[in-house]
Amino acid sequence: MDSFVGLASLRDVVAWRAVVERPRVEHERVWGPVLHEVARAAGCIRAAASVVIKPHIAPHVVNAALQCVPAEVLPRVDDTPQSLAARLGTSSFLDDAHVLNGGNGKRGANGSKRRRLNASCLPAPRRRSWSVVVVPEREDEDGERVVSLFNYSAYGRPAGDVRSAPMPLPVFALGEQLWLAAMPYLSDACKRNPPTHCQLLLYYALFGSAMGRHRDNYTVRHLKAMLEGGSASGSTHAALENSQRIGSEVLLYTEGSTPMEFALSFPPLRDLHADIQDYLIRPAFTARLGSGTVMVFKDIDDQFFCHQVWFDRLVLETAGATGHRLSFAFRWLTSVKNFRVAPQCSYKSAVPPPDNVVDV
């Protein structure tokens, strides 16, 4: 679908800085923030600043963005886990991904360390990464067609799995509307212009899809420094660059037939340096993300809390084969790389960001 619609560029992002009278998108707040007294009652030393809102977005904007997701990656009423995995495994739309094959990698099929996620029934979400175009498509010195795009680094992802594609204008338009609706909750830097990147995450009831407990942009080292009264920069997981702008929010917009639970988990009061597997989940810090909701995930919450998502057991029992959730994760990024053009969309080389990328 990407090739049949217009593409968003960095110029579309920066143009918003000159708009004095911005349209107002109304919303309802349906969860959060978690105030100090509620947090204390739940056994947590920190309040949570994130919120879930339901913006009043015109249906045609949402529908246009959803049309950028091909039917081949959506579950069908006659699907089984195996038939769905087989179809996803042949899709050129999804980012290719190779995940660890259990344990030390020697116990999996044929003894291989990794296996293709998209062709499996594993619960991890499938992904599609989009960026506004920073430098348009061109031929490089090797004779390959490349395009410069923002890149979202992910811990544990092999270089061969780094993917990004130009963002369709309908997806960018959705991000603009979410940005306008979330304006009261955004940092000053994020208020300047809409997000520059979107990662679509696809969750399937047939796989019991879930996202495990993690932090996006910070390490345990950062949390320890913060608890001791110091400060630390954003994550450098395994020496990776920090691709998300420090202090920026993430806008998680949900569509699809099946809601999921989103939980912020936290260390016990008596053991603030506990392993994340021992973190606590409490109802006050758990929100249901359903069709049309937006989680405005605050940077300060990523520093202290871990987060995770899953399908509730009772929800799964009634979801059927077509149960799914689409999460459009919009971010403000700083890292620019050259990617091969579609259908490969694979990483080619690092590139110094142009001057107009500064502070985007």
Secondary structure, 3 states (H helix, E strand, C coil): CHHHCCECEHHHHHHHHHCCCCCCCCEEEEECCECHHHHHHCCCCCCECCEEEEECCCHHHHHHHHCCCCHHHCCCCCCCHHHHHHHHHCCCCCCCCEEECCCCCCCCHHHCCEEECCCCCCCCCEEEEEECEEEEEEECCCCCEEEEEECCCCCCCCHHHCECEECEHHHHHHHHHHHHHCHHHCCHHHHCCCCCEEEEEEEEHHHCCEEEEECCCCCHHHHHHHHCCCCCCCCCHHHCCCCECCCCCEEEEEECCCCEEEEEEECCCCCCCCCHHHCECCHHHEEEECCCCEEEECHHHHHHCEEEEECCHHHHHHHCCCCEEEEEEEECECCEEEEECCCCCEEEEECCCCHHHCCC
